[in-house]
């Protein structure tokens, strides 16, 4: 199991690296690199990359972070933690980020469990929400996966993401909820979207 591989030092070193930032990035990098668990190493390296002043150094550290993410066996976990460095990469190098998004979509689609695949694509869609072409690319697979996911967990994921996307793409936000079973999550999201649609018409 994934949690069985996590050591207290992994969690502690991630926080230790973050405490060194932004003033002591080189020390933080050394701490981050000694973390054994790839999930926490990826997160710590991402925080360092965000803090360093050199774009070249940041790009190299982000590559380390993405490599750490891919050390994991489960596609869902690879994609979800890879969104940490991806968010910084989107601001640093849009072409490299686009290639990474395409690769992460492929990883997510290898996840056989539908809800876990939706979870991975949900993290990815959140990361690229402000980037129209990447948003559309991820949304295509997101909507296809959502068609086979049912139950309150799926509805909650879709409802939360639709509310988030409303600020970037209101039609897509509505599309996420089309045909979904009514529950407290979906009902709240629909009310939020309808109120935003009303303001747009005013």
C-alpha positions as CSV (number, residue, x, y, z in Angstrom):
1,X,0.0,0.0,0.0
2,X,1.1,3.6,-0.7
3,X,0.9,4.7,2.9
4,X,3.0,1.9,4.1
5,X,6.0,3.3,2.1
6,X,5.7,6.8,3.8
7,X,8.3,7.4,6.5
8,X,8.0,10.2,9.1
9,X,11.2,11.6,7.7
10,X,9.7,12.0,4.3
11,X,6.9,14.2,5.6
12,X,9.3,16.0,8.0
13,X,11.9,16.8,5.3
14,X,9.2,18.2,3.0
15,X,8.2,20.7,5.7
16,X,11.9,21.3,6.5
17,X,12.6,22.2,2.9
18,X,9.6,24.6,2.7
19,X,10.7,26.3,5.9
20,X,14.1,27.2,4.3
21,X,12.3,29.0,1.5
22,X,12.6,31.5,-0.1
23,X,15.7,32.6,1.7
24,X,17.9,29.5,1.5
25,X,16.9,27.6,-1.7
26,X,20.2,25.7,-2.1
27,X,19.8,24.2,1.4
28,X,16.2,23.5,0.7
29,X,17.2,21.7,-2.5
30,X,19.6,19.4,-0.6
31,X,16.8,18.5,1.9
32,X,14.3,17.9,-0.9
33,X,16.7,15.6,-2.8
34,X,17.2,13.3,0.2
35,X,13.5,12.5,0.6
36,X,13.0,8.9,-0.4
37,X,9.3,8.8,-1.0
38,X,8.7,10.2,-4.5
39,X,5.4,11.9,-3.7
40,X,7.0,14.1,-1.0
41,X,10.2,14.6,-3.0
42,X,8.2,15.8,-5.9
43,X,6.3,18.3,-3.7
44,X,9.4,19.6,-2.0
45,X,11.3,20.0,-5.3
46,X,8.4,21.8,-6.8
47,X,8.5,24.3,-3.9
48,X,12.2,24.9,-4.4
49,X,11.8,25.4,-8.1
50,X,9.2,28.0,-7.5
51,X,11.6,29.9,-5.2
52,X,14.8,29.9,-7.1
53,X,15.7,33.0,-9.1
54,X,17.3,31.3,-12.1
55,X,14.8,30.1,-14.8
56,X,17.4,27.5,-16.0
57,X,17.7,26.1,-12.4
58,X,14.0,26.2,-11.9
59,X,13.5,24.2,-15.2
60,X,16.0,21.6,-14.1
61,X,14.5,21.2,-10.7
62,X,11.0,20.9,-12.2
63,X,12.3,18.1,-14.4
64,X,13.6,16.3,-11.2
65,X,10.2,16.8,-9.6
66,X,8.4,15.3,-12.6
67,X,10.8,12.4,-12.7
68,X,10.1,11.8,-9.0
69,X,6.4,11.7,-9.7
70,X,6.8,9.0,-12.3
71,X,8.7,6.8,-9.9
72,X,5.3,5.8,-8.4
73,X,3.4,2.8,-9.7
74,X,-0.1,4.0,-9.6
75,X,-1.1,6.3,-12.6
76,X,-3.5,8.3,-10.4
77,X,-0.8,9.2,-7.9
78,X,1.7,10.0,-10.7
79,X,-0.7,12.6,-12.2
80,X,-2.0,14.1,-9.0
81,X,1.4,14.9,-7.6
82,X,2.8,15.9,-11.0
83,X,0.4,18.8,-11.0
84,X,2.6,20.5,-8.4
85,X,5.6,21.0,-10.7
86,X,3.2,21.4,-13.7
87,X,1.7,24.6,-12.3
88,X,5.1,26.2,-12.1
89,X,6.1,24.9,-15.5
90,X,3.1,26.5,-17.1
91,X,4.4,29.9,-16.1
92,X,8.0,29.1,-17.0
93,X,7.8,27.3,-20.3
94,X,4.4,26.9,-22.0
95,X,5.7,24.6,-24.8
96,X,7.3,22.2,-22.3
97,X,4.2,22.3,-20.1
98,X,2.0,21.4,-23.1
99,X,4.1,18.4,-23.8
100,X,3.9,17.4,-20.1
101,X,0.1,17.8,-20.1
102,X,-0.1,15.4,-23.1
103,X,2.1,12.9,-21.4
104,X,0.1,13.1,-18.1
105,X,-3.2,12.6,-20.0
106,X,-1.7,9.4,-21.3
107,X,-0.7,8.3,-17.8
108,X,-4.2,9.1,-16.5
109,X,-5.8,7.1,-19.2
110,X,-3.8,4.1,-18.2
111,X,-5.6,4.1,-14.9
112,X,-8.2,1.2,-15.1
113,X,-10.3,2.3,-12.2
114,X,-12.8,4.9,-13.4
115,X,-13.1,7.0,-10.3
116,X,-9.3,7.1,-9.8
117,X,-8.9,8.1,-13.5
118,X,-11.5,10.9,-13.0
119,X,-9.6,12.0,-9.9
120,X,-6.3,12.2,-11.9
121,X,-7.9,14.1,-14.7
122,X,-9.6,16.4,-12.2
123,X,-6.3,17.4,-10.7
124,X,-4.9,18.0,-14.2
125,X,-7.9,20.0,-15.3
126,X,-7.6,22.2,-12.3
127,X,-3.9,22.8,-13.0
128,X,-4.6,24.0,-16.6
129,X,-7.9,25.7,-16.0
130,X,-6.6,29.2,-16.9
131,X,-5.0,27.9,-20.2
132,X,-7.8,27.6,-22.8
133,X,-6.2,25.1,-25.3
134,X,-4.9,22.8,-22.6
135,X,-8.2,23.1,-20.7
136,X,-10.0,21.9,-23.8
137,X,-7.6,19.1,-24.3
138,X,-7.9,17.7,-20.8
139,X,-11.7,18.4,-20.7
140,X,-12.3,16.1,-23.7
141,X,-10.9,13.1,-21.7
142,X,-12.4,14.3,-18.4
143,X,-16.0,14.4,-19.8
144,X,-15.6,11.0,-21.5
145,X,-14.3,9.5,-18.2
146,X,-17.1,11.1,-16.2
147,X,-19.7,9.4,-18.3
148,X,-18.8,6.1,-16.7
149,X,-18.5,7.4,-13.2
150,X,-21.5,7.5,-10.9
151,X,-22.2,7.8,-7.2
152,X,-21.7,10.6,-4.7
153,X,-17.9,10.7,-4.9
154,X,-18.0,11.2,-8.7
155,X,-20.8,13.8,-8.3
156,X,-18.8,15.7,-5.7
157,X,-15.7,15.8,-7.9
158,X,-17.7,17.1,-10.8
159,X,-19.6,19.6,-8.8
160,X,-16.5,21.1,-7.2
161,X,-14.7,21.3,-10.5
162,X,-17.6,22.9,-12.2
163,X,-17.7,25.7,-9.7
164,X,-14.0,26.2,-10.1
165,X,-14.2,26.3,-13.9
166,X,-17.0,28.8,-13.9
167,X,-14.5,31.6,-13.6
168,X,-12.7,30.4,-16.7
169,X,-15.2,28.7,-18.9
170,X,-18.8,28.8,-17.9
171,X,-20.2,26.7,-20.8
172,X,-17.7,23.9,-19.8
173,X,-18.7,24.2,-16.2
174,X,-22.3,23.7,-17.1
175,X,-21.3,20.7,-19.4
176,X,-19.7,19.0,-16.5
177,X,-23.1,18.8,-14.7
178,X,-25.2,17.8,-17.7
179,X,-27.1,14.7,-16.9
180,X,-25.6,14.3,-13.4
181,X,-27.7,12.9,-10.6
182,X,-29.1,15.6,-8.2
183,X,-27.6,15.6,-4.8
184,X,-26.4,18.3,-2.4
185,X,-23.1,18.8,-4.3
186,X,-24.6,19.0,-7.8
187,X,-27.5,21.1,-6.6
188,X,-25.2,23.7,-5.0
189,X,-23.0,23.8,-8.1
190,X,-26.0,24.3,-10.4
191,X,-27.2,27.2,-8.2
192,X,-23.8,28.8,-8.3
193,X,-23.5,28.4,-12.1
194,X,-27.1,29.7,-12.7
195,X,-26.4,32.8,-10.6
196,X,-23.2,33.5,-12.6
197,X,-25.1,33.0,-15.8
198,X,-27.7,35.4,-14.6
199,X,-25.1,38.1,-13.8
200,X,-23.7,37.6,-17.3
201,X,-27.1,38.3,-18.9
202,X,-27.7,41.4,-16.7
